[in-house]
Amino acid sequence: MTPQSQPREGRREQPRTHRRRLARSRRLFAFDRALGSRFVAGADEAGRGCLAGPLVAAGVLIDYESLSMSDRRALSGLHDSKQMSEERRLEVFPGVLRAAERVSVVVRSAAGIDRRGLHVTNVEALGVALERLELEEGVMALVDGFALPRCRVPHRRVVGGDATSAAIAAASVIAKVTRDRYMREAALAHPGWGFEEHVGYSTPEHRAAIEEIGISPLHRRSFQSVAYSQLGLTVDEVEAAL
């Protein structure tokens, strides 16, 4: 077997890369610990900018005083999920599930996004993700990038939170992996658009598929004024494809 054909899981991380990863995760944990609360909750979403598929929001509650050494090691790869490789996300995902005190996932369909609008759907889903954690008084709740005016949980908006807070980064991994898995399963029922590859994001291949065969029931019609118009599709053509 040549070095190029060795399984990826058998390859060891380079020392410099490992040190950078550990330094990033330490900064994330240090931010949370500096808040002065034993319990820190984070909420984030995946799929907000997609052409197709659901928006998935996740909430994660971490009890920093009960984390075992194995939990800390499992979470050492935490970072903004968008900056992590798929392989790294899949490695960290079960570690988050084991280490977290509680985890919540909220899914909002493309049809729901079209009915309510993207922003309203996004902030509502993030708020529900926090509320489903059933947080006790005194828990510090953090949200990536958005204030949630209708959320019953007191929370703090953190811009760039998935690269700042370990709790938010953990939520971003849960949301991203959950959504990617959903889209790859959906690709079996909706072949032709390449959902198994781009999971609904706007890639050249995805846009080419839309131009060739139209849109699927998973596509968001509310994006027509931006994404579909760039493809030269009219409103009537978008409607006819559904």
N, C-alpha and C positions, 0 to 999 in steps of 0.2 A: 504493500500500500504506500503510495507516495504521500509526502507531507500535505499536498493539496487535497488529497482525498480522505484524510483523517477526519473522523467525526468531530464536529465543532465542540461538542461537550467534553471531548478529551483534551482540548487545548487549555493550557494554563494562562491566566491573565499575566501580562507583562508587569514586572514590579512597579514601574513608573505609573502605569495605568491604574494599578491597584492602589497605590498611594494617593493618587488624585481622587479616586472614587471614595476612599475612606475620608479624605479631607473634606470633600463635599458633604458627605453624610454627617460628619461631625458638626459642620456649620448648621445643617438643618436641625439637628437635635439640640444644638446650643441655643438656637433661636427659640425653640419651644420651651426649653428649660428656663430661659431668662424671663419667661412670662410669669414665673412664680407659682404656677398651678401644677398640682400632681397630675391632673387629668387635662389633656389637650385633645380637642376634636378638630378635624379638618374636613373640608368639603371641596370637591372639584368635579369637573365634567369632562366628557369626551364626546366629540362629534358635533360640536357647535358649528364648525365651519364646513361641514360636509354637504355634498349635493344630494346624498341619499342615505337612508337609514335613520335610526333613532338617535336622540340625544340621551346619553347615560350620565347620571350624576351619582356620586358615591360619597358616603360619609365614613370616616374612620375615627374611633376613639382610642387613644393610647393612654394607658396608666403607666406613667414613667417610673413609679416606685415599685412596680411589680414585674418589670421587664427582666427576664432572665438573660444570662450571657448568650444562650443560644438564640433568644429572640433578637438581641442586639446584633449578633452576627448576621442573622437572617435579614435584618433591615439595613445592613451596612451598604447595600447597593442602591438605597433610595436616592432618587433625583427626580427632576421634572420628567414625567413619563415620555414627553415628546422628544427629549434629548437622549433617552435610553434606547438601546437596540431592542428588538423584539425578544431576542434570546434573554437579555438581562431582565426585561419586564416579566417574562415567564418564570425566571428564577426567583424573583423577588415576590411575585404574587402570592404563592402559598405561605411565604414567610410573614407577609402582612396579615393574612387570615389567621395564622397561629398566634401572632404577637398582639394583635389588636384586642382590646377589651370588647368592642362591638364594631360591627360593619353594617352599613346599609347601602342598598342600590336602588335607584329610581330610574325607570325607563320611560321616555316619552317618544311616541311614534312620529314618523314623518307627517302623518295626517293630523296629529295633534299640533305639531309645529305650524302647519299650514293654517289651522283654525285659529290659533291663539297668537301666533307670531313668535319668532325665534327668541327675542329678548325676554318676553313674558314667560315663555316656556322654560327658558334657561334658569331664571332667578327663582321661579316656582319650584323647579326640580331640585335645585341646590338647597332651598329652604326645607323641602320635604325630607331630603337626605339627612339634614341636621336634626330635624324633629324626630325622625325614626330612630335616632340613636338614644332617645329618651334620657337626655342629659340631666344630671342633678345640678342643683345650685352650686355655683363656684367653679364649674368647668369652663375653661377658656375655649371658645369655639371660633375657628378661623375659616374664612372663605377666600378662595382664590379669585381676586379681581373684582368681585361684585358685592355691593350692599344689597341686602334682601329685605325690602321694606315690609313685606307681609309675613316674614318668618317670625314665629313665636319665640325663637331661641335668641337670646342676646349673643351677638357675634361681632367679630372684627374683620373688616375687609383688608386683605393683604395683596397688594399689587405684586404680580410675579410670585405668588405664594407657593406654587409648586416647585420653585427653585429656592425657596426661603425657609419653609416650614416642613419638618418631617411628617407631621400629621396630614398636611395638605398633599405632600408628595405621595404619601401612602394612598390617599384617596384617589389621586390621579392615576396611579397604577391600577387600582381596582376598577375604576371607570373605563380606562383604556383597554385593558385585557378583556373585560366583560363585553364591551362593545365590539371589539375585533372578532371575538369568538362568535358573537351573534351574526355578524355580517358574513363570516365564512360559512356558517350554516345556512344563512339565507341565500348564498350563492348557488346552493344546490337546487333551490326552488326557482331561482331567477338567473339562469345561465345566460351568458352573452355579454354582460356588462363588466365582468372581471372583478366582482365584489370581493372574491377571495384574495385578490392582490392589493387593491387600493382601499378596500373596506369603506367605500363611499366618498372618499376625498376626491378633489378635483385634480386629476392627473391627465396628461395628454391622452393616455389610453382610454380613460373613462370618458373624456370629452369626445373622443373619436367614436366610441361605442354609442353615445347618445346621438351623435350626428347620423350614424348609420342605421340604428334600429329604434330610435326614440327613447322614451323614458319608461321606467318600470313602476309598479305600485309602491316601491320603496323610495322613489325619488320625491324630493320636496318641490312642490309647485311654487311655493312662496319665494324660491330662489330665481324664478324665471326672469325677473327684472334685471338681475345681475349676471348670474351664470349662464342661463339659457340664451339671453340676448347676445352674449358674447359669442355664442355658437351660431348665431344667425337664425335661431328658431323664433317663430312668432308665438303669441299667446295661443292662437287657435291650434297650432301644431303641437304645442305642449299639452293642451287639453285633449286633443285627439289621440295622443299616445297613451293616455291613461285608461 
